[in-house]
Amino acid sequence: MTNFQIVSAAILGLLLLRCVVRLVSSGEGRRATLLQSLVLTLVAVAILKPDLTQLAAEMLGIGRGADVVLYLSVLMLIGVSFYFHMRCERLQRDLTDLARFDSLRDAVHIPESPQPRGLGNHVLIPKAPFDPKHPADAPLKAAQPKAPTEQQESRRGDR
């Protein structure tokens, strides 16, 4: 065994131990932790037994084991890039919904404004925080946007 294999195996072993501890101590992110554990295990096997990558290359019709590792790395990089792109879009959408909820909560509804600004005969202008006891806020009580449900909140925790 080479020095690289020894050092790499030690580092990968510590990372795998961290994944196992995280799996045992908390149930959050179980799928992601299992995927990390699988990838770490495959990397460790590829480093400790490089002949297996050559065998996999021959089975797939690729010339060398190093090429298989390169191709799989590129595919994983593309997959991770798409995952983070979709996550970023979801966060932007959530932030937009939150800003919309907050602005509607803090708005005053004025019917028949002289300058409608594209909202028909109604204009929304900012004011002090929503006060259900104030007479001007009474019509808004029924029109409050819905807060996220418990199911939506639990899905956010799994991400």
N, C-alpha and C positions, 0 to 999 in steps of 0.2 A: 504494500500500500504506500502511495506517495504522500508527501507532506500535505499537498493540496487536498487529497482525499480525507486525511485525518482532520485537518482544520475545518473543511467543509462539513464533514459528518458531525463534528462537535457543534458547530453553529446551527446546522439544520436540526440536530437533536434538541438543542435548547429552544428553538422556535417551535418545534413540534410539542415539546413539553408545555410551553406556554399555551398552545392551542388546546391541549388536553385539560389543563387547569381551567381555562376559560369555559370549556364545555361542561366540566363538573360543577364549577362554582356558580355559573349563571346560565339561564336558559335562553338569554337574548342572543340573537344572531347565530343560531345553531347551524343553519344551512351554510352561511358564509364561513364559519369556523370549520365545519366539516370539509368544505371545498378547499380551504387553506391547508388543512391537514393532508388531504389527498395530494395536492400539488407538492407540498413539502416532501411527502413520502416518495412520490415519483421522481422528484429531483434528486433525493438522496440515493435512490436505487440507480438512477442514471449515472451519478458520480461514482458510486462504489462499485458498480458492475457495468462498465462501459460496453462490454460485449453484448449486453441485452439491447442497447440502442442499435447496434449493427444488425442483430437478429430482427428487430422491429423494422429496420430499413429494408431488409431483404424481403420480409413479408409484405411490405407496402409497395415494393418495386422501386425503391429509392436506393441510389448507389451507396451512400455512407450513413452511418449512425449520426454523425455530426449534422448532416443535412436534415435528418428527422427532427433533431433537437431544435435546429434553426426554424424549420417550418412550424413546429408546434409553438415555439416562442412567438413567432409573428402572428399566428392565429390567436393566441392568448392575448397579445397586445391589442389586436383589433377588437376582440371581445370586450376587454376591459375598457377600451376607449368608448365603445358604444354604450356600455353600461353607465359610465360616468357622464356621457353626453345626455342620456335619457334621465339620469338622476338630476342633472343640472336643470334640464327643462322642467321636471316635476317640481323642483324647488322654486323656480321662477314662477310657475303657475300657482303654487301655494302662497308665495309672497304677494302675488297680484290679488289673490282671493282675500288674503289677510288685509291688505291695504284697502281693498274695496269694502270689506266688512267694517273696518275702522272708520273710513270716511263716511259711509252711510250712517253709522251709529252717531257720528258727531255732526251731522248735517241738519239744517232747518229746512222744512218744506214750506215754501211760500207760494200759494196759489195766485194766479193772474198777475205775474210780474210784468212790468212794462217792457223789459227786454228778455225774452225767453232763452236766448243763447242755445238754441238747438234742442231744448227739452220740452217742446210744446208750450203750454202755458205755465210751466213750473220751473223754478230755479232752485238749485241746491247751493247753499252757502255755508261755510264753516261757522261753528259757534262753540260755546262752552260744552263740556262733556254732557252726554245724555242724562237728563234728570226726569224720571218718570213722574215725579210729583209736580213738575212745572207744567202749567196749562198748555204751553206751546208744544211740549213734547208728548202730550197725551195721544195725538193721532199716530205718532211714530211707534208707540208701544206695540201695536199690532203689526207694524211693518218692519220690525227688526229682522235682519238677516239671521239665518240659522247658524248656530255655532257648530263646529264639527261634531259628529256623533261619536260615541264610544268606539264603534267598529272602525271608523276612520282613524281615530287616535291610535287604536291598537295596531292597525296596519302600518302607521308611521313608525312605531316602535320596532317593527320587524325589519325595517330597511337597513 
